[in-house]
Amino acid sequence: MKSRKSFLLHATTCSRVAAFPTSRAARRAHRLSNLLLSTSTSIDSFNPIGPPSILSELPVGEIFSPPSLHNPITRLSQSPDLFYIKNFVSQVNRDVLISAACNQGMKAAGTRKSESNTIRRNSYLAWIDPYNIMGEHDETSGQALDVAREMVLQSQELFVHEAMHKVIQEGGRMEYFFAEDVQIAKYDEGGRFDYHHDGYSRYLTVLVYLNGVGGTYFPFANLGEVSHEIDIATEENAVDLARKRQIGKDGILLVGKEGVHSYLSSWDGLSSNSVIEVEAGDAIAFYSYKPTGEKDWRAVHCSLTVPEEKWIATCWFRSDALTGPFSYLKKSALLENS
Ligand SMILES: O=C(O)CCC(=O)C(=O)O
């Protein structure tokens, strides 16, 4: 296996194209997005639900090192917008999150497409509310709150703040940038999470690999040139096309200590541009909506079937601008009703 550096040779110039919405839903979302903006700022130059300018201008394959943090960020793809963050959560903090989730008691993940179709297998969840500082906590869960809060704040600083500041300056509301509780997920051996779009107006996902097992696959991400010829109109369409992609050759696979062979049926056509090695503590961040407020189906992704136990922590950012009136529903509540 080549080192990560050698995977990142091909930088392309990135450009942002703001499409004009045609459907009714898109026009509504466009109006909502415009509410976020000043009259002097145009949606063509500022996307409140996309990466900050320093990252949206970063060529694919290139690295940005934020001055205040020790986490170099690599842009892995422009469509979808996907970034890789080295060493985002320390070993001590990862252990705290895992222990707190175990102590809390994890519940089977119940995401269902229909009665007969469970898209998640052998997977268990716990949630940590980073701002539940008034509650009673044992030592581990108290520490876990601090770690979860730090994760949310760092994610905000790196991926949300610019938009937040601009919108608030222009009189927009904080709720446009709402961070959910941090989710801790465990997959047992054989666990998987089939292709899906994160939905629920989750425009930004920050996902940390807690024990160094990867398996996250983005079928339409591209470390080389964007393949604009793939036209994706619906989730069904995206999932059908995703199933035709060749893992290790098309898209981007994040692979950890389990090794790339765990996910390949053949070595034929394996491309160094399609496989990124991750280690425990590393994270990815990706944006799932277009500047118009429509879902970006190219952000569809999955966890492939893992050959060993896998732990991740995920922080989602939602925007009121995508949903209309702000909803306090949390994903855990939504799941109980699904
Ligand atoms: O487990 C992974 O690698 C992906 C998880 C995921 O897609 C999700 O939680 O939405």
The ligand as a MOL file (V3000), in Angstrom:
LIG
                    3D

  0  0  0     0  0            999 V3000
M  V30 BEGIN CTAB
M  V30 COUNTS 10 9 0 0 0
M  V30 BEGIN ATOM
M  V30 1 O -19.6950 4.2760 9.2300 0
M  V30 2 C -19.3680 4.9840 8.2840 0
M  V30 3 O -18.2500 4.9170 7.8030 0
M  V30 4 C -20.3860 5.9010 7.6700 0
M  V30 5 C -21.4720 6.2730 8.6180 0
M  V30 6 C -22.5740 7.0080 7.9720 0
M  V30 7 O -22.6780 7.0720 6.7910 0
M  V30 8 C -23.5850 7.7060 8.7760 0
M  V30 9 O -23.5980 7.5500 10.0040 0
M  V30 10 O -24.4050 8.4480 8.1790 0
M  V30 END ATOM
M  V30 BEGIN BOND
M  V30 1 2 1 2
M  V30 2 1 2 3
M  V30 3 1 2 4
M  V30 4 1 4 5
M  V30 5 1 5 6
M  V30 6 2 6 7
M  V30 7 1 6 8
M  V30 8 2 8 9
M  V30 9 1 8 10
M  V30 END BOND
M  V30 END CTAB
M  END
